[in-house]
Amino acid sequence: MRWPVHLETFGSVEAGALLWAQRGALNVTVISKTAFALAAGARVTLPPDPVDPFDRHHGDDPTRAIRTPSDVVIRLPMAEIFHAGAVVAPAGVTMVHLSIAREGRKVLDHRALAKRADDSTGLGPQRRTTHVPPTDRNGVVVLPDDHDFRTEQRAPAELRLDRLMGGDVITLGNLHPDVPELGVSLPSRAPAARAILGGEEAPLTMSCQRALFDTDRRVVTLTWLAELELPGLEAVPHLRVEIRAADAPPAPRQAPVAGAAPFDPRDVLRRIAATPARNAPSGPPPAPSAPPPAPSAPPPPHPDIATDPTVFEPVEEPPAMGPNGTVSMGEQALPKNRIP
């Protein structure tokens, strides 16, 4: 699929992107996926599936339950987990459960009654309750000012939490066809991402917002999101985003220029955004877009989860886990890499 932003991936990671605008601000959401084997023991990295813009139903029949949701989302205010796979119930019905333990304390524990005759265990994705507006002629999804990002969530409310963290232990009960109860831990390294413009770069913060446990294929897929605010459409053709998985070699470090002033990526974006594209007609460059309004305050954090986590700031190589083990959002709003 062709994405609106130039993306380059390194290692076992797939990526996609979505341009969207709200209240006069232009943004790009960068989506990346990593995967590992759903099995006990040492974690084995697997190549993930490509970023899929469509819901996939059981048997490719749209009248049946959704097996895996679209990967292309604008923003997920909360992290979420899913199960995809057949119901394992020799007697025809069974009690299944998903739980998350963090430092020995359960932060999520949900059970459901599953029937072998059903497509889903009740722990799978839900259908969208609203439709995202179509893209305009510039390939931008224009959102109303009052768009509720909670409608982007696809997991049942019981399978959402304010963040996923490295070292979280997810336990699957009566879901795996071979093991009655299986526990796996989430990795503590996020993909390292950077936006590159005019030979300069700015790091992006990737947050793990989804975990999909596919027991039919024995695969865990993690979806990571980052937001980048742009000064205008003029910057899009010049923007390049690199995403490196934890198993990829580190990005080459650019040699510093002697006597050069400290680099300000926002200034580079402003200058590039004011430069016409190579194929544009000659004439004076367009004026830079006005700075977007200040963002509204994020909603309060989940009352049952500790706040003030360490934010991942990936740089030239996949970053190590912070002191609190955080690999995702700290409050109920995706960290934004703002470029005024």
C-alpha positions in Angstrom: 0.0 0.0 0.0 1.2 3.5 -0.7 1.3 5.7 2.4 1.1 9.5 2.4 4.5 9.9 4.0 7.8 8.3 2.9 8.6 5.5 5.3 11.7 3.3 5.7 11.8 0.3 7.9 14.8 -1.6 9.3 14.7 -5.0 10.9 11.6 -6.9 11.9 9.0 -4.1 11.7 6.3 -2.9 9.4 5.0 0.6 9.1 2.2 2.8 7.8 1.0 6.4 8.2 -2.1 8.6 8.2 -2.5 12.3 7.6 -5.2 14.1 9.6 -6.2 17.6 10.6 -8.2 19.0 13.5 -8.7 22.6 14.6 -6.4 23.9 11.9 -3.4 21.6 12.9 -2.0 19.1 10.4 -0.7 15.8 11.9 0.7 12.5 10.8 0.2 9.3 12.8 3.0 6.8 12.2 2.0 3.2 12.8 4.5 0.4 13.3 4.1 -3.3 14.1 6.4 -5.8 15.7 5.7 -9.5 16.5 7.1 -12.4 18.5 6.2 -16.0 19.0 3.3 -16.8 21.4 5.2 -19.5 23.4 6.7 -20.1 26.8 10.4 -19.5 27.2 12.8 -17.0 25.5 11.1 -14.5 23.3 11.5 -15.2 19.6 11.1 -12.3 17.2 9.0 -12.8 14.1 8.4 -10.7 11.0 5.1 -8.9 11.5 2.3 -8.8 9.0 2.1 -5.5 6.9 0.1 -2.7 8.3 -3.5 -3.5 7.2 -6.0 -0.7 6.6 -9.0 -3.1 6.7 -10.9 -5.2 9.3 -10.5 -8.9 8.6 -13.4 -11.2 9.4 -13.5 -14.9 10.1 -13.6 -16.7 6.9 -13.4 -13.4 5.0 -17.2 -13.2 5.5 -18.3 -9.6 6.5 -21.3 -11.0 8.2 -19.2 -12.9 10.7 -17.2 -11.6 13.7 -14.1 -9.5 13.2 -10.9 -11.5 13.7 -8.4 -8.6 13.5 -9.1 -4.9 13.3 -7.7 -2.3 10.9 -4.2 -1.2 12.0 -4.7 2.3 10.6 -5.9 4.5 13.5 -5.7 8.2 14.2 -5.2 8.0 17.9 -5.9 5.5 20.7 -6.5 7.3 24.0 -6.0 4.0 25.9 -3.9 0.9 25.2 -5.9 -2.3 24.4 -5.4 -6.0 24.0 -7.3 -8.6 21.9 -7.5 -12.3 21.4 -7.9 -13.8 17.9 -8.4 -17.5 17.5 -10.7 -20.4 17.7 -12.6 -21.3 20.9 -10.9 -24.3 22.6 -13.8 -26.0 24.4 -13.9 -29.8 24.2 -17.2 -29.8 26.1 -18.6 -27.1 23.8 -18.3 -24.2 26.3 -15.5 -22.9 28.5 -14.5 -20.0 30.7 -11.6 -18.0 29.1 -9.6 -15.1 30.6 -7.0 -12.5 29.9 -5.0 -10.8 32.6 -2.1 -8.4 32.9 0.2 -8.4 35.9 2.7 -5.5 36.5 5.3 -5.9 39.2 3.2 -8.7 40.8 0.0 -6.7 40.8 -2.9 -7.4 38.4 -3.9 -4.3 36.5 -6.4 -6.1 34.2 -8.3 -9.3 34.7 -11.2 -10.2 32.5 -13.1 -13.4 32.0 -15.8 -14.5 29.5 -17.9 -17.5 28.7 -16.9 -18.8 25.3 -18.8 -21.3 23.1 -17.2 -23.5 20.5 -20.0 -22.7 18.0 -19.1 -19.0 18.1 -16.4 -17.2 15.9 -15.0 -15.3 18.9 -14.1 -16.0 22.5 -15.7 -12.6 23.4 -12.1 -11.2 23.8 -11.8 -10.1 20.2 -12.2 -6.7 18.5 -15.6 -5.0 18.2 -17.1 -3.3 15.2 -16.6 0.5 14.8 -19.4 2.5 16.3 -18.7 5.5 14.0 -17.0 6.0 10.6 -13.9 8.1 10.1 -14.5 10.9 7.6 -13.0 10.2 4.1 -9.8 11.8 3.0 -9.9 15.1 1.2 -8.2 15.8 -2.2 -4.9 16.2 -0.4 -5.2 12.8 1.3 -5.9 14.3 4.7 -8.7 13.0 7.1 -10.3 16.2 8.4 -11.8 15.7 11.8 -14.5 17.8 13.4 -13.5 19.8 16.4 -15.5 17.6 18.7 -14.2 14.2 17.4 -14.1 11.7 20.1 -10.9 9.6 19.8 -12.4 7.0 22.1 -14.4 5.8 19.0 -11.0 4.6 17.6 -10.8 1.9 20.4 -11.8 -1.6 19.1 -11.3 -3.7 22.2 -14.1 -4.3 24.7 -14.0 -1.7 27.5 -12.8 -4.4 29.9 -9.7 -5.0 27.8 -8.4 -1.4 27.8 -5.9 0.2 30.2 -4.1 3.5 30.3 -0.8 2.0 29.1 1.2 -1.1 28.3 4.7 -1.4 29.9 7.8 -3.4 29.2 7.8 -6.5 31.5 4.0 -6.7 31.8 3.0 -10.3 32.0 -0.1 -11.2 30.0 -1.7 -14.5 31.0 -4.1 -16.4 28.6 -6.4 -18.9 30.2 -8.1 -21.6 28.1 -7.2 -19.7 25.0 -4.2 -21.5 23.7 -4.9 -24.9 21.9 -1.9 -26.6 23.5 -1.5 -25.0 27.0 -4.3 -24.4 29.4 -2.6 -21.3 30.8 0.2 -19.4 29.2 2.0 -16.3 30.4 4.2 -14.1 28.2 6.0 -10.8 29.0 6.1 -7.7 26.8 9.4 -6.6 25.5 11.1 -3.6 27.0 12.5 -2.0 23.8 10.4 0.1 21.5 11.1 0.6 17.8 13.4 3.6 17.3 11.9 6.2 15.0 13.1 9.5 13.6 11.7 12.1 11.2 14.3 13.4 8.7 14.0 16.7 6.8 16.7 18.4 4.8 19.5 16.2 6.1 18.6 16.8 9.7 16.5 14.6 12.1 14.2 14.7 15.1 13.4 11.6 17.3 9.8 10.4 17.5 8.3 8.7 20.6 6.7 5.4 19.8 4.0 4.1 22.2 2.7 0.5 22.4 -1.0 0.9 22.1 -2.2 -2.5 21.0 -1.3 -6.2 21.7 -3.0 -8.9 19.7 -2.7 -12.5 20.8 -3.4 -14.8 17.8 -3.6 -18.3 19.3 -4.3 -19.9 15.9 -1.0 -18.7 14.4 0.8 -18.6 17.8 1.9 -15.0 17.3 1.8 -11.8 19.4 1.6 -8.6 17.4 2.3 -5.2 19.0 1.1 -1.9 17.4 3.1 1.2 18.1 2.0 4.8 17.4 3.6 8.2 17.2 2.2 11.5 16.3 4.0 14.3 14.5 2.5 17.8 14.1 3.5 19.5 10.8 3.5 23.2 9.9 1.6 22.6 6.7 1.1 20.4 3.6 4.2 21.8 2.0 6.3 19.8 4.5 4.8 16.4 3.5 6.7 15.7 0.3 10.0 16.4 2.1 9.3 14.3 5.2 11.0 10.9 5.6 10.4 8.7 8.6 12.7 5.8 9.6 11.6 3.1 12.0 14.1 0.6 13.3 13.2 -2.6 15.2 15.1 -3.7 18.2 16.9 -6.3 16.0 18.0 -3.7 13.4 21.5 -2.1 13.4 21.6 1.4 14.9 21.1 4.4 12.6 24.3 6.0 11.3 25.3 8.9 13.4 25.9 12.1 11.4 29.2 13.8 12.0 28.9 17.2 13.7 30.0 20.2 11.6 32.7 22.2 13.3 31.4 25.6 14.5 27.8 24.8 13.5 25.1 26.2 15.6 22.9 23.8 17.7 20.3 22.1 15.5 16.7 23.0 16.0 14.5 20.5 14.0 11.5 22.9 14.2 13.4 25.6 12.4 14.4 23.1 9.7 10.8 22.1 9.2 9.7 25.8 9.0 12.3 26.5 6.3 11.5 23.3 4.3 7.8 23.9 4.6 8.3 27.3 3.0 10.2 25.8 0.1 8.2 24.8 -3.0 8.3 21.2 -4.2 10.8 20.4 -7.0 8.1 20.1 -9.6 6.2 23.2 -8.5 6.0 26.2 -10.9 8.5 28.9 -10.4 7.5 31.9 -8.3 7.8 33.1 -4.8 7.5 30.3 -2.1 4.2 30.1 -0.2 4.1 31.7 3.2 4.5 29.2 6.1 1.3 28.1 7.8 0.3 29.8 11.0 1.2 27.9 14.2 -1.6 25.5 15.4 -3.5 26.4 18.5 -2.2 25.0 21.8 -3.6 21.5 22.5 -6.3 21.0 25.0 -5.3 19.4 28.3 -5.3 15.6 28.3 -8.0 13.7 30.2 -7.0 12.6 33.7 -5.1 9.3 34.1 -6.7 6.1 35.0 -7.4 6.1 38.8 -6.0 2.6 39.3 -2.7 3.0 37.6 0.3 4.9 38.9 1.2 8.0 36.9 4.4 9.8 35.9 6.0 7.0 34.0 9.3 7.3 32.1 8.6 8.4 28.5 10.5 6.5 25.8 12.6 8.8 23.6 14.1 6.5 20.9 17.3 7.9 19.4 19.9 6.3 17.1 19.5 2.9 18.6 16.5 1.1 20.2 16.3 2.6 23.7 16.5 0.6 26.9 13.6 0.5 29.3 13.3 3.5 31.6 13.5 3.2 35.3 9.8 2.5 35.6 9.8 0.1 32.6 7.6 2.3 30.5 7.3 1.7 26.8 4.2 3.6 26.2 2.0 6.6 27.1 2.0 8.1 30.5 -1.4 9.8 30.4 -4.5 9.2 28.4 -3.3 11.1 25.3 -0.7 9.8 22.9 2.7 11.6 23.3 2.9 14.1 20.4 6.1 15.2 18.7 5.2 18.8 18.1 6.7 20.9 15.4 5.2 24.4 15.4 
